[in-house]
Amino acid sequence: MHERVPLSVDSTGVLLIRRLDSVSALLPSAPIRGRTAPRTRRRVSARRYLTVIDSTNASRSCRLSEPLTALIRTANGTCFESTPATTTPVIGVPCAGARSATWRAAPSSVAISMLAEVGAGGPAGLVTEAMARHLGDRVIGICDSPVGLGRRLARILGADPDRAWIDYVGLNHLGWVRGLRVDGRDELPRLLADPGLLGSFEEGRLFGADWIRSLGAVPNEYLHYYYFNREAVRAYQAAEQTRGAFLREQQEGFYARTKDPGTSALTAWNRTRAEREATYMSENREAAGAGDRDESDLDSGGYEKVALALMRAVARNERTSLILNVRNRTTLSVLDADAVIEVPCLVDASGAHPVAVDPLPYHAVGLVTAVKAVERAVLDAADSGSRAAAVKAFALHPLVDSVTVAERLVDGYLKVHPGLRYLDRP
């Protein structure tokens, strides 16, 4: 028997369906925009269906079926199609671009939630928590930011990133590396004691050696918005355009170039992605005087690599450890069991299991619980359609300093984004 579950899916862009190209090695033979992925050697029995509803026109809804066929209409009207023809994947990827969706999933299947580059307080954990209310532990959120940070630290310390255990804890885009163990020895104190090493990687230059030593941990890069808020705000106010506007124009330019039959889509996309990585958080780096990104800073691990590692662990029962967004259970005592957190997990065919971690220090407790309250308020607003709940979600955020500002933000978003018009209740 399949269960039928209503969900809300935030519109975050048009790239997610393209990630099927990256994960195709574990998917069945699947023509994706004219290309065919290799067949998987292993057949699995899980089935997945997804109905995606265009928030601007319900008649343009589309359905994934038999067993996974996608026609995705994104927020800007672009369509993508993927039609696997033979076996069924054990893992499905939620698709961005529509506000509401319906899942029918076999009890044995697993869903991956991944949403990239959306600023402070990323929604990967939030969307994972929304889905987990219906799918439980069968939904797992991924982000490459903590993975990339851990790999950079391991290389700086002369360790093999694949052999290092990263003690990382927090929420999506709000976490800290508190230890890095190689062969049972914590190497992070050696990093904290060496100013030269602290200045040799992106986060070290972004936050400064003194502040990292004061914390006794290396923050996720997105914590720059919190720790250096005034500097970040000034830098973004002085920018010619927002990051979102830059990405939209860049993506539209990429699609325009691929219409030329003589253009290699892969070459064009690699060039686009390289520019995107090089300009990532450039305003924050400028505010901190951190300079341009080094080649080593550009190795984030990649969403596709994290997703593939997760897929292999689940589909092939290849046990591994990954930093993932999963339900808290009893991991952090300051949050309830259903709160989605970002922590190291052991992953196998039975799913992702969070590893026990030390308690958060009080300064981190304050940020984590405040942002989790914001996420819960966002989910309440999406579920109830209440404008007041949306204002509350903004007002509670640590980066919003006034209820008046929160009201202006909601009004501004309602004017620009027609998909939010459902927020019409008190």
Steps between C-alpha positions, in 0.01 A plus 500: 500500500615851421427798720379828354656806660442874434811716510604858441808546280673837495595650163877531517612490138532276200815300556380211714361284219828544315675326785354177363785518249745477789327216682418302187760232580266363763178559308348275233556555131363853475496738204556844654467785249630277224765312697480146635629398839658158554286219633525411863623148576263460789124485471298634788130475561410839649257709292459876512237734363495876522241748377638851457250784485592829334417764760396748230275265307372176650397375155868475409560235762726212411559151636791268569408140437584173323710490715667844493408736218544873553378803311595786729380853435709739703418845631623670182314257271798287399421131458724199561424141419640175633357159416673193645393201301574181688579443866395720789745698716501452873549873551297787358597867487232761582465757221501877545277744314151440633337599828305182561553137423373154586720197572399139485800301617563139588594447866848384401592805292709799608470864391794741476439870565763734356473874441806700409636851562220693663681704764494505880272245656469277194170315448643149453437419865165678496373314191635173640305560821182578306532175306600301809167586662348264243784272389684470832859384483464411132585859402864610532631851429845568357725804470856511372607793716601306817652225285713753314609666825602167652699400192683834492596470866621143457725591207645799686591270787662252263230235547309296246147655491353153445657374826417800718202506736343847508328597825244741355169605653225756442227576249529541124726803434539543877759258635850466643792260459604420857745221433682317221617152595754299307581154636330594825700821553329842493708721269285814532695642801812498281315710243368745761849552643661585165420849357660404170274200455193700606569755228552240229137409426182685411317493834820595683538813290127574515467492881857577606730290715417683824125442474537133406731443796250679726226264385722195527334376181492580127164647397315418181557784252136614523551601863683804362153654454446467876843574646578790262149615421563873461796447270308249288195728472713796389675284240174376352346847501796622297478211251371569150244218526388232739641149479158373392487747211852403393414130502178555307677696227786253488266204473293665228820570310601135529165384360524752217845371402388137498240579232787529251547150347874560482531564874613225732253506788752335732774751419258790542375362829850443638588859413180624665558292811863615528390864492233426758749334734758778457247776585335307785470723812727756333339786694574329830861437400537862394359619833748276684794585274532127430590536132403268217430132543794262458476186289485297821204708618303404190497131593172493692446129456199571280138411554528226241784329690311512829183373332684215329673397823161495673342302218776240501475455876123449489463308173808277539523491879850650480532642849648848514499820705358825362392836641126511430176670595296252702253495788660577835360215708713533816816646342464858628315536829404864430279397206205263478521161332344613170723804445722448195867566574826475303739247656726207413300185428574135440320394183412151380207322339278585797553874456693780671562483873628811683810447710506615863670837537607717793251767617506838330664790683255768612586747224415234243186393689366853466547515123386144430181521707414846364537392137312175566213711638507696173485179295201380699326834448566477125341154492202628698454785251524266201253259658245758621530765229522758779668832421547560873692173529724610209568833674581308819746279314690802369483692829643211702806467279821622666589702189171695498511774762139622505144376458446801273780376274341152501167646385672692221682184390177301478329780305795521263509126436124489439533768232785328318408131540146407387549150639474645852149633453367209700614695808164676507375395844540701821 
